[in-house]
Amino acid sequence: MEKQRIFSGIQPSGNLTLGNYLGALRNWVSLQDEYECIYSIVDMHAITIRQNPKDLHERSLLTMALYLAAGLDPEKNTVFMQSHVLEHAQLGWILGCNSYMGELSRMTQYKDKSTRLGDSIPTGLFNYPVLMAADILLYNAHLVPVGDDQTQHLELTRDIAIRFNNAYGETFVVPKGYFNPFGARIYDLQMPQKLMSKSAENQQGVLFLLDDEKTLQRKISRSVTDSLGTISYNDNQPGVKNLLNIFALLRKESIDGALAYFEGKGYKQLKDGVMEAVLDTLLPLQEKVYELMKERDHLEDLMAQGAQKARSIAKVTLADVEKKIGFISRRTNEHCD
Ligand code: TRP
């Protein structure tokens, strides 16, 4: 049987967090044998919010290094920069002509992000979900692992795919979300009712994958708990619950296992346990990242190889789409080599 295809992407904006690692990256690694996986570093999405060019460049390489350090095998998977495969922009345009102002205006992420921008809302920010649809549909991905904040965009992708198929004949696979059975949401250590986010205003509650040891220790030791003083797993103790989740996920333990481990212990020991688990995971990961970052040329080579693999699929889909809508064939597909 053919393997099902998975597509997902992470923006190289901001620094990746423990939430990104436990919610996305680590799960991607676990999928690489069972599925045909295509993972993109979506730099074209990142520029919907103004980026400092030097930082964007550096973060793109760092994200690639993190993918590899986390265990994504560039032989088994297709790992590439979105901007290296020009078909994304081209299909994005075509899909933009098949999506509506109304549906895009309803995207809650757009509403959130745009209110902060006053009169200077880039149209790219508005169109962003269309580009995301292009990312997914270009590869005819069956499954898309995404967090809660992206399910609305995935719904829109499905709507666009169905609409296109109805208008022009069967073209796209209509993708589904992939929800990781072992995932748990990771919340901010200072505000445990908010998801841990790389764009949080106060970074004290956010564990970044590349925070140094002292910073990680400080953030964990100052994480918010409560005044109950008992370690149990319930919604009245969101801080404690979050720490237990982090511990259990990092140690690959069940929640019951984590509760048993901390039985009769206090919050100080809970935080120490979490700290140890975090450092055991992140310090070796960081070491690998910095090792990889010494060979930038090698990273760029791997990106180029990934792009070539991605293109071999993307160009077939785009040619099919262009034919269906009536464009004249370019005859040559070598326009971006
Ligand atoms: N929009 C996603 C985010 O901000 C990133 C993304 C872009 C993506 N294209 C994608 C995720 C395609 C899954 C599939 O997190």
Residues whose N, C-alpha, C, O or C-beta is under 5 A from the ligand:
A	BS01	LIG	F7 S8 G9 I10 Q11 V42 H45 M132 D135 P145
